[in-house]
Amino acid sequence: MKPEELLTEGEQLIDQYETEIARWKDGTWSSVLPPLNVVVTGLRLILQLHTRKKYEPAIIPTSCIKSLKEFSEKGRVGVILFIASGEHVAYWIPHRRHEEILQNLRTV
């Protein structure tokens, strides 16, 4: 789905990028496939898997994001989003845009 097709009326696209989920296991971060498309709006983060089978995207309202923390390993940069429910989501962010992406996440 195109990012514009995921937006509700009045919602504005802030950013969109492809990434991978990051998993902490045995003292190191690793990537989890399939790739993930992240759409950032002023109201929510929309996480959509890139698979042949179509899944409904995961929605995280920006009001539910308590904080975020940057991490890095082996030259890659990632972010952990801490959700109000006590859960967290970690994913890698494209290195060439990591400062811009982190700034966009901090402002929503």
C-alpha positions in Angstrom: 0.0 0.0 0.0 1.2 3.5 -0.7 1.6 5.7 2.4 -1.1 8.1 1.2 -3.6 5.2 1.1 -3.0 4.6 4.8 -3.8 8.2 6.0 -7.1 9.2 7.5 -8.8 12.5 6.6 -6.8 15.5 7.7 -3.7 13.4 8.6 -0.4 14.5 7.2 2.5 12.4 6.1 5.7 13.4 8.0 8.1 10.7 6.9 8.3 7.2 5.4 11.1 4.7 5.2 11.9 1.0 4.9 13.6 -0.7 7.7 14.0 -4.0 9.7 12.8 -5.0 13.1 15.8 -5.3 15.5 15.8 -8.1 18.1 18.1 -8.3 21.2 19.3 -11.8 21.6 22.4 -13.3 23.2 23.8 -9.9 24.0 23.6 -8.5 20.5 21.2 -6.9 18.1 20.1 -8.7 15.0 17.7 -8.0 12.1 14.4 -9.8 11.7 12.9 -10.2 8.3 10.7 -9.4 6.4 11.4 -5.7 5.8 9.1 -3.2 7.5 7.7 0.0 6.0 7.3 2.8 8.6 4.9 5.7 8.0 5.1 8.6 10.4 2.3 11.1 10.8 1.4 13.6 13.4 -1.1 11.2 14.9 0.5 7.8 14.6 3.2 5.4 13.4 2.0 2.9 10.8 4.1 -0.3 10.6 3.5 -2.5 7.6 5.4 -5.7 6.7 6.6 -6.3 3.2 5.3 -9.8 2.5 3.4 -11.5 -0.3 0.6 -12.1 2.1 -1.2 -8.9 3.0 -1.4 -8.1 6.7 -3.2 -5.2 8.4 -0.6 -2.6 9.4 0.3 -2.2 13.1 -0.8 1.2 14.4 1.0 3.0 17.3 -0.7 6.3 18.2 1.9 8.9 18.9 0.2 9.7 22.2 1.1 6.2 23.3 4.9 6.6 22.7 6.4 7.4 26.1 10.0 7.8 25.0 12.6 6.7 22.5 16.2 5.6 22.7 18.8 5.5 20.0 21.2 2.5 19.9 23.9 1.4 17.5 25.9 -1.7 16.8 28.4 -2.6 14.1 27.9 0.7 12.3 24.1 0.5 12.2 21.8 2.8 14.0 18.4 1.8 15.5 15.7 3.2 17.7 13.7 1.7 20.6 10.2 3.1 21.0 8.8 2.7 24.6 5.0 2.3 24.5 2.7 3.4 27.3 1.5 -0.2 27.6 4.9 -1.3 28.8 5.9 -2.8 25.5 8.6 -1.6 23.2 9.5 -1.8 19.5 13.0 -1.7 18.2 14.0 -1.2 14.6 17.0 -0.2 12.5 16.8 3.1 10.8 18.5 4.0 7.5 22.0 5.3 8.4 22.1 8.1 5.8 18.9 9.6 7.3 19.2 8.6 10.9 19.4 12.2 12.3 16.4 13.4 10.3 14.4 10.3 11.2 15.2 10.6 14.9 14.2 14.3 14.9 10.9 13.5 13.2 10.2 10.8 15.8 11.0 13.1 18.6 8.7 15.8 17.4 5.6 13.6 17.1 
